Amino acid sequence: MGICFVPLSLALAWMFFLPVGIIFIFSGFIYTVFANSTAQSLGWMSNGFQKEIGFVSWGIGAAGLVASGMGSDA
């Protein structure tokens, strides 16, 4: 039984797609749509900071999805 190697480009694509892209998009959704309940569950005061974190998370998630190239035909 030999070791199966995955091409580096495929491994990087999945790492950008799932951990960076999808998780940060989900995080951004939680911090913007459910900002008050998220702040309360973390012990924070709801002062708009959660929405700022959410928008940054959406940006990082979008960059991860673009970097993964999963939706491109190339």
Backbone bond lengths (Angstrom), bond angles and torsions (degrees), N, CA, C in turn:
res aa  C-N    CA-C-N  psi(-1)  N-CA   C-N-CA  omega(-1)  CA-C   N-CA-C  phi
1 M - - - 1.441 - - 1.518 110.01 -
2 G 1.316 117.52 120.42 1.453 121.63 -178.95 1.522 111.59 -94.44
3 I 1.294 113.96 169.68 1.460 120.81 177.88 1.521 108.16 -85.86
4 C 1.300 116.26 133.41 1.460 121.77 179.10 1.532 108.69 -95.88
5 F 1.307 116.74 122.00 1.451 120.96 179.84 1.520 109.94 -101.95
6 V 1.313 115.94 140.63 1.456 122.82 177.08 1.522 107.02 -100.32
7 P 1.323 118.34 136.15 1.463 119.43 177.32 1.530 110.79 -57.56
8 L 1.319 116.03 141.33 1.464 121.08 -177.41 1.522 111.90 -58.78
9 S 1.316 117.88 -38.41 1.460 120.33 -178.70 1.529 111.14 -64.54
10 L 1.321 117.42 -37.72 1.468 120.28 177.84 1.520 110.93 -69.38
11 A 1.314 117.11 -41.45 1.467 120.79 178.40 1.523 110.83 -62.77
12 L 1.329 117.26 -43.82 1.464 120.40 178.60 1.522 111.40 -65.77
13 A 1.329 116.92 -38.57 1.457 120.15 178.94 1.524 110.63 -59.88
14 W 1.324 116.85 -44.88 1.473 119.75 179.23 1.518 111.53 -68.22
15 M 1.341 117.76 -35.60 1.461 120.00 178.87 1.531 111.23 -67.51
16 F 1.321 117.51 -36.76 1.457 119.69 176.10 1.529 111.25 -73.89
17 F 1.319 117.10 -33.98 1.463 120.85 -176.44 1.525 112.31 -71.58
18 L 1.323 117.49 -56.39 1.466 119.95 -172.96 1.524 113.68 -82.79
19 P 1.335 119.61 -63.22 1.464 117.66 -175.76 1.527 113.56 -66.30
20 V 1.319 117.95 -38.81 1.461 119.10 -177.43 1.526 110.35 -88.45
21 G 1.306 117.95 -54.41 1.462 121.04 -174.48 1.515 114.57 -66.83
22 I 1.295 117.05 -64.29 1.465 121.55 -172.88 1.524 111.62 -68.22
23 I 1.324 118.51 -45.05 1.458 121.23 -176.87 1.531 110.82 -64.88
24 F 1.324 118.11 -41.40 1.460 119.82 179.71 1.527 111.72 -71.29
25 I 1.325 118.49 -34.29 1.465 120.37 174.93 1.525 109.42 -62.87
26 F 1.329 117.39 -45.09 1.468 121.81 177.78 1.527 110.43 -61.89
27 S 1.323 116.90 -43.73 1.464 121.51 178.29 1.528 110.82 -60.94
28 G 1.317 116.91 -42.97 1.460 120.84 178.17 1.509 112.16 -61.95
29 F 1.323 116.12 -38.89 1.464 120.92 177.84 1.525 110.48 -63.39
30 I 1.317 116.67 -45.57 1.467 121.51 -179.18 1.528 110.82 -63.36
31 Y 1.334 117.24 -42.96 1.464 120.49 -176.59 1.516 113.53 -75.79
32 T 1.326 119.44 -19.72 1.459 119.76 178.81 1.523 112.52 -99.95
33 V 1.307 117.39 -48.71 1.469 120.60 -176.23 1.527 111.15 -73.75
34 F 1.320 116.64 -41.47 1.462 121.06 -179.23 1.527 110.49 -109.65
35 A 1.329 117.80 43.47 1.466 122.33 -173.28 1.528 112.43 -59.41
36 N 1.307 117.64 -46.62 1.468 120.28 -176.60 1.525 112.19 -65.81
37 S 1.316 117.36 -46.77 1.465 119.55 -178.85 1.533 111.51 -69.68
38 T 1.339 117.11 -32.97 1.462 120.14 176.84 1.519 110.46 -66.54
39 A 1.324 116.69 -44.39 1.466 120.39 178.50 1.520 110.72 -61.54
40 Q 1.301 116.47 -42.47 1.461 120.79 -179.75 1.534 110.77 -64.04
41 S 1.320 117.26 -41.86 1.467 120.03 -178.91 1.530 112.19 -68.40
42 L 1.347 116.76 -25.29 1.462 120.92 178.29 1.526 112.67 -90.74
43 G 1.328 116.38 -5.81 1.456 120.39 -178.35 1.521 112.94 81.50
44 W 1.338 117.30 19.50 1.459 121.50 179.01 1.520 109.60 -96.27
45 M 1.323 115.54 162.06 1.458 120.47 170.09 1.524 107.02 -87.73
46 S 1.299 117.06 140.17 1.466 120.43 -179.85 1.527 108.98 -81.28
47 N 1.333 116.58 102.61 1.469 120.82 -177.08 1.530 112.34 -130.12
48 G 1.291 118.19 17.83 1.458 121.39 179.93 1.516 113.74 95.55
49 F 1.315 117.54 -12.97 1.463 120.40 -179.61 1.523 111.37 -63.90
50 Q 1.330 116.86 -33.83 1.463 120.03 179.98 1.527 110.75 -62.31
51 K 1.325 116.45 -39.26 1.468 119.08 179.87 1.524 110.87 -67.48
52 E 1.322 116.42 -36.36 1.466 119.87 176.52 1.529 110.19 -62.39
53 I 1.311 116.83 -45.32 1.471 121.48 176.89 1.530 109.97 -61.52
54 G 1.331 116.81 -39.72 1.464 121.23 179.69 1.519 112.83 -62.83
55 F 1.325 116.61 -43.00 1.461 119.33 179.98 1.527 111.41 -68.40
56 V 1.325 117.10 -36.42 1.470 120.26 175.36 1.528 109.72 -64.34
57 S 1.336 116.62 -41.38 1.464 120.70 178.73 1.520 111.06 -62.50
58 W 1.328 117.00 -41.03 1.468 119.53 177.04 1.524 111.10 -61.43
59 G 1.327 116.75 -41.12 1.462 120.14 179.16 1.517 112.50 -64.10
60 I 1.329 116.27 -44.16 1.465 120.28 178.78 1.528 109.98 -65.53
61 G 1.340 116.49 -40.51 1.460 120.49 178.84 1.518 112.18 -63.56
62 A 1.330 115.97 -42.78 1.470 119.81 178.78 1.526 110.28 -64.43
63 A 1.331 116.73 -41.07 1.473 120.04 177.88 1.526 110.50 -63.45
64 G 1.332 117.09 -37.71 1.462 120.24 177.82 1.515 112.23 -65.66
65 L 1.332 116.76 -39.96 1.460 119.88 178.11 1.527 111.61 -66.26
66 V 1.326 116.09 -40.81 1.466 119.71 178.05 1.527 109.88 -66.39
67 A 1.326 117.54 -43.07 1.462 121.11 -179.27 1.529 112.39 -65.39
68 S 1.328 116.57 -29.53 1.469 119.01 -179.59 1.522 111.66 -69.33
69 G 1.322 116.77 -30.61 1.452 120.52 -179.61 1.515 113.48 68.28
70 M 1.323 118.01 17.76 1.468 121.42 -176.82 1.518 112.42 -65.03
71 G 1.306 117.66 -30.30 1.468 120.04 -177.80 1.505 114.46 -90.97
72 S 1.327 117.08 -2.87 1.465 119.40 -176.86 1.523 111.22 -90.06
73 D 1.305 114.91 156.21 1.468 120.30 179.33 1.530 111.92 -88.07
74 A 1.309 116.40 -9.87 1.481 120.34 -176.19 1.500 111.88 -72.66
